[in-house]
Amino acid sequence: MKHGAYLLLVVLGLWGLLALANDRPQEVWRCGSMFTNQPLPDQSCESVTRSTLEDIQVPQPLRRHTPSSAAPAPAGKSAAVRVDATAQRERDGQAKDILNHELKRLNLRCQAVTDTQTVQRCAADQAALKRELSRLP
């Protein structure tokens, strides 16, 4: 038990010394937009008092106000825009034509390839185009 009391006295003594050391004013320097307690000799710095440091206001980040009644639209989609069913079928047809054209061009290009790495890339690209075609109505 004596060791515990001794340790407590040592900790309290160190804590008291630390409190006394913090009561002494430290000199703080402003070097441009940087604050330091050890300025370099080649910097042009000015001494700043502790009260000046406490008066510095930190700007708060801007907050965007969104009305609580309006739910945000999903990323990449606009909630207000509706497309006519006929126009959507036309767009789907155009997309299918483009993907089919790209698949034909890729097939021709892949037939002339002999490099193993390029053949693997061609196969992956063909599979991706076929997946996209399967997703269209």
Helices and strands as residue ranges (DSSP letters): H 2-23, E 28-31, E 34-36, E 46-48, H 50-54, H 85-111, H 116-135
